[in-house]
Amino acid sequence: MPYIQNTDADRSAMLAAIGVRTLDDLFEQIPEELRLKRPLDLPAGLSELELKELLSERASWNSRGEQGSFLGGGVYRHFTPAVVDALQGRQEFVTAYTPYQPEASQGTLTAFFEFQTMIAELTGMEVANASMYDGASAAVEAVFLAAAVRRGRRKVVVSAALHPHSLRTLRTSLAWTELELVSAPLDESGRTRFDDCVDADTCAVLVQNPNFLGVIEDLDQVAACATEVQALPIASVYPTSLGLLRPPGDAGFAVVVGDGQGLGLPQALGGPSFGIFAVRQEFVRRMPGRIVGETVDRAGRRGFVLTFQTREQHIRREKATSNICTNNALAALRGAIYLAAAGPQGLAEVAHHCHAKATYAAQAIAALPGFSLPHGTDAFFNEFLVRCPVPAAQVNRALDKCGLIGGLEVAQVCTTPDALGLDEHHLLLACTETTSRMSIDRLLATLAELAPRTGAAGSDDASRPTTHQEA
Amino acid sequence: MNPDLLLFEKSSPGRRTLRLGALDVPQPDLTRLPAGALRLAPPALPEIGELDLVRHYTRLSKKNMSIVDSFYPLGSCTMKYNPVLHEEAAALPGFTDIHPWQDAGRLQGALAILRDLERDFAEISGLPCVSLHPAAGAQGELASLLVARAYFAERGEGERTTVLIPDSAHGTNPASAAVAGMRAVTVVSAADGGVDLDDLKTKVGADTAVFMITNPSTLGLFEERIAEIADIIHDAGGLIYMDGANLNAIMGITRPGDFGADMMHINVHKTFATPHGGGGPGAGPICVTEALGPYLPLPRIVEDENRLRLSEEAPDSIGMLRGWAGNFSVLLRAWCYLRRLGPEGIRRVSENAVLNANYLRARLRERWHVPFDRLCMHEFVANTRFQREAGVHAIDVAKRLIDLGHHPPTIYFPLVVPEALMMEPTETETRETLDSFVEDMLRIADECDQTPELVKQAPTTTPVSRLDEGRAVKQPVLRFRAE
């Protein structure tokens, strides 16, 4: 049998040592009438060679958009240096358990102490934990933290332009609590207006930056709006953007969460990624999840341990700050190695490239007849909303024919498209440092062919993209 | 350079590993961004060149004990071999470079794998409706409890909010109940290690929503009265939740759906050989009865006209607990494992896991006290009762084992056994490995009699000796700060 090393001779000797005759005898505790009297109905086992062939076949049914992709909405195609794969893939990291035995786990523990430091630096916060499941679940934990700190207050005010999965996750998680979810609307510029929604009953104000429609929010105003009523301002960030954009910590946020996928993780159908969770010092003991701290051994040497464990479920049970046990450690390790490989200059470079490519694409699209950018060409990081003269699905079909994965048909995935002013003509396009100018030019050519043919804006002219605003 | 320095201490301005090529589009005018949008100072990330980055993490990796270098008999954690093939599979570009919102027609390979897994888990659990959405076991527990709440609300039984939990349960059970806004009530264990039925009967009632049971229990014992327990709960109108942490013991032998469970989670990072990764990521699929199926989380894998897609619409669903469909590349590894083993192999896993655990128990029981000393399932609990006079505690034994090259068993859990040493060898270990562990455990037993100080001083072979955990709480240092 694959992966089982005992031989028949081993089994006989071991059964004898135990004092039973057969393997069946070992299961005498299981009442006869509860036993399964037939083999499991599963496909027959395969050899490694056969399985590899099946894997190749299944992988080939998936398409990667060989000519480029403009699909984002929370999951992005970023470049990952080869060292990240090689180092995170070391089996000493991959096959270790949670570092409950610190002397035998200094590798993992040191890496997480460094991870916490890097996340704190990136977000502008004082401390971070050793990861959550993902961005959406981290946002829920942040709201629970705020509700605990501001006990008695019932309102949780969230931007209408939160990622729809964060919104859905919040709805599910708050459904049976006393907390009430209030959606703050967007203004014409695409930024969230919290002022009319927050009051003395508000415990948390949650904003995503850039928001789901790509727009950069006014973090100072959001933080001021929350702190004025003593609510906790919480930001959900796209970590790559922090190579260029202002960290929420600098604007006075109490908690910063986010999804770590952009930090060296593949898209992989959306998981696993890891959740970022960073707070101001005063909330450390309210944090969910595992935290690594520095200490010394009996000889006074520096070492690292899991700490503040009395917050956690295995000690505190129903009084724990969260039910989280397994986190997304290995994915977070990958994020740490990526950030260490990038350094401040590399991360800034990646962020600049993302922004530059998106700006190039956005300005050219804005100049195409029939296409418009509801939030303009200067308010986003790497993702922007386009209103198309034809349904977005039609645009995506045309792009698919060129080997390109198009943008997000955003009205389809939002839970309240009308409230956000979205319809079937809206397309959300994302660029990253991996988006080549050639694929952007191909996108522009395809869009131009879909543009209404009036006067000078004929298909021949429009298929040659303009390169204006050379800086 | 001191190899024990942190990345931040090795950092030197101007170094880096990641460099992009020249920008192939115009530089945008950053002054056009909204006021206050830009970062003013760069984050103080470490600045490290590629070779030193490689050395740093390579050296760190060598400070870990892992399955690839050591026996790892952590009870309830199922630290079995993680096949190398799975890593190769998960790295195939056709599985890494796919976006969850791209056209479903271009995701048929990935969706077919998830659909296969739903069927496999339904068959193994005996519970027909499956969601692969939860990120880990604890999230699976929470999802299931929310499913139960939605089910009771629809039946007009919203007053059912009590969750009964045995005292031997994992801490996540009561914690998940609390997060679901439910009341956790403890049921005590009987003298034989099973659920105390008299205590259960006094606590079950019209407010009972769910009884959460781990079967086999954390003591490694199959609950022989499970059918009776299921009747008590079902007669009172409640549901049975099975914590699947110990599924590795019973696959192909008995099925939770057949012994009365209405819902369960599966820890694929235990039972289905996906890596623990130093704490995660895992995956915590849940399996439920037909009656509870409509309430499962989103998204769902649906099939129309031979084409699979992910649907975010289902009127009765509890919704989402995280983004996306689940931890796909973890689930993909579990699929590989199931395809390799097939039905016979899966049953063999459980048989050999139980064989290995009983062999270990039989060989240790003379020198190490086993409080429930009878045939066990895939794990058993010993303790340091015979070593009490020497003043040796479970933690000392654990640290001494590290010196002798074995990862320790789980210690101080379950809480119902004082000084517990909970051992789960798993099916992938050889008799020789078990024998070598036994010899070292017997050696430690001798040391406890003759040189207990040696045991109390351990470990001495690790990069650091025993660490001061109290100091880490009293003088918290949770991040590096430059002097």
Interface residues (C-beta under 8 A of the other chain):
Chain A: M1 P2 Y3 I4 Q5 N6 D10 R11 A13 M14 L15 A17 I18 G19 V20 L23 D25 L26 F27 E28 Q29 I30 P31 E33 L34 R35 L36 P39 L40 D41 L42 P43 A44 G45 L46 E48 L51 K52 L54 L55 S56 E57 R58 A59 S60 W61 N62 S63 R64 G65 S69 L71 G73 G74 V75 R77 F79 P81 V83 D85 A86 L87 G89 R90 Q91 E92 F93 V94 T95 A96 Y97 T98 P99 Q101 P102 E103 A104 S105 Q106 G107 T108 T110 A111 F113 E114 Q116 T117 M118 A120 E121 L122 G124 E126 V127 A128 A130 S131 Y133 D134 G135 A136 S137 F144 H163 H165 S166 R168 T169 R171 T172 S173 A175 W176 T177 I216 D218 L219 D220 L242 G243 L244 L245 R246 P247 D250 A251 D259 P266 Q267 A268 L269 G270 G271 P272 S273 F274 V284 R290 I291 V292 G293 E294 T295 V296 D297 R298 A299 R301 R302 G303 F304 V305 T307 F308 E312 Q313 H314 I315 R316 R317 E318 K319 A320 S322 N323 I324 C325 T326 N327 N328 A329 L330 A331 L333 I337 Y338 L339 A340 A341 A342 G343 P344 Q345 G346 L347 A348 E349 V350 H352 H353 H355 A356 K357 T359 Y360 D378 A379 N396 D400 I405 L408 V413 E433 S436 R437 I440 T467 Q469 E470 A471
Chain B: D4 L6 L7 F8 S11 G14 R15 R16 T17 L18 R19 L20 L23 D24 V25 P26 Q27 P28 D29 R32 L33 P34 G36 A37 L38 R39 L40 P42 P43 A44 L45 P46 E47 I48 E50 L53 V54 H56 Y57 T58 L60 S61 K62 K63 N64 M65 S66 I67 V68 D69 Y72 L74 C77 M79 K80 Y81 N82 P83 L85 E87 A89 A90 A91 L92 P93 G94 F95 T96 D97 I98 H99 P100 W101 Q102 D103 R106 L107 Q108 G109 A110 A112 I113 D120 E123 I124 A135 A136 G137 A138 Q139 E141 L142 L146 R149 H170 G171 T172 P174 A175 S176 A177 A178 V179 A180 G181 M182 A184 L221 F222 E224 I226 A227 I250 M251 G252 I253 T254 R255 D258 F259 N267 H269 A273 P275 H276 G277 G278 G279 G280 P281 G282 A283 G284 P297 L298 E312 I318 G319 M320 L321 R322 G323 W324 A325 G326 N327 F328 S329 V330 C336 L338 R339 R340 L341 G342 P343 E344 G345 I346 R347 R348 V349 E351 N352 V354 L355 N356 N358 Y359 R361 A362 R363 L375 M377 A398 K399 I402 H407 P408 F413 E427 T428 E429 T430 R431 P459 T462 P463 V464 S465 R466 L467 D468 E469 R471 A472 V473 P476 V477 L478 R479 F480
